[in-house]
Amino acid sequence: MSNPQARSGSEASTPALTDAGTAELTAVVDELLNQLTTKFATMSKDLIEKMDDMSRRLDTLESTIQANSTSTKGGDSK
C-alpha cells in the first residue's frame, strides 16, 4: 500500500524545487540577455564608428579627385 504522507511530502517539496529552478533559470536568462545587449551595443558602436571613418575617407578621396580633375583641366588649357 502506498503511504499518503510520503506522497504528500514529495509533492510538497516538488513546487519548492520547481520555484528554485525557475528562479535560477530566470537569473541565467537575464544574465544572458544582459551580455547579448552589451555585445550588441558594442558592435553597433564599432560599426557606426567604422562607417563614419569610411565616410570621411570617401569625402577626402572625392575632394582629392575633384582637386586633381580641376588642376588637370587648368593645366591642359595652358
C-alpha positions as CSV (number, residue, x, y, z in Angstrom):
1,M,0.0,0.0,0.0
2,S,1.2,3.5,-0.7
3,N,1.9,5.9,2.2
4,P,-0.2,9.1,1.7
5,Q,2.0,11.1,4.0
6,A,5.1,10.1,1.9
7,R,3.4,11.2,-1.3
8,S,2.3,14.5,0.2
9,G,5.8,15.2,1.4
10,S,7.3,14.6,-2.0
11,E,4.6,16.6,-3.8
12,A,5.2,19.4,-1.3
13,S,8.9,19.5,-2.0
14,T,8.5,19.5,-5.8
15,P,7.0,23.0,-6.0
16,A,9.9,24.4,-3.9
17,L,12.4,22.7,-6.2
18,T,10.5,24.0,-9.3
19,D,10.4,27.5,-7.8
20,A,14.2,27.4,-7.1
21,G,14.8,26.0,-10.6
22,T,12.6,28.7,-12.2
23,A,14.4,31.4,-10.2
24,E,17.8,30.1,-11.3
25,L,16.7,29.8,-14.9
26,T,15.3,33.3,-14.8
27,A,18.6,34.6,-13.4
28,V,20.6,32.8,-16.1
29,V,18.4,34.1,-18.9
30,D,18.6,37.6,-17.5
31,E,22.4,37.4,-17.4
32,L,22.5,36.1,-21.0
33,L,20.2,38.9,-22.2
34,N,22.4,41.5,-20.4
35,Q,25.5,40.0,-22.1
36,L,23.8,40.0,-25.5
37,T,22.6,43.5,-25.0
38,T,26.1,44.7,-24.1
39,K,27.7,42.9,-27.1
40,F,25.1,44.3,-29.5
41,A,25.6,47.8,-28.2
42,T,29.4,47.4,-28.5
43,M,29.1,46.0,-32.1
44,S,26.7,48.7,-33.1
45,K,29.0,51.4,-31.8
46,D,32.0,49.9,-33.5
47,L,30.1,49.6,-36.8
48,I,28.9,53.2,-36.7
49,E,32.5,54.4,-35.9
50,K,33.8,52.4,-38.9
51,M,31.1,53.7,-41.2
52,D,31.8,57.3,-40.1
53,D,35.5,56.7,-40.7
54,M,34.7,55.3,-44.2
55,S,32.5,58.3,-44.9
56,R,35.3,60.7,-44.0
57,R,37.8,58.8,-46.2
58,L,35.4,58.8,-49.1
59,D,34.8,62.6,-48.7
60,T,38.6,63.1,-48.7
61,L,39.0,60.9,-51.7
62,E,36.3,62.8,-53.6
63,S,37.8,66.2,-52.7
64,T,41.2,64.9,-53.9
65,I,39.8,63.6,-57.2
66,Q,37.9,66.9,-57.8
67,A,41.1,68.9,-57.0
68,N,43.2,66.8,-59.3
69,S,40.5,67.0,-62.0
70,T,40.3,70.8,-61.7
71,S,44.1,71.2,-61.9
72,T,44.4,68.8,-64.8
73,K,41.7,70.8,-66.7
74,G,43.5,74.0,-65.9
75,G,46.9,72.5,-66.9
76,D,45.5,71.5,-70.3
77,S,44.4,75.0,-71.2
78,K,47.8,76.5,-70.7
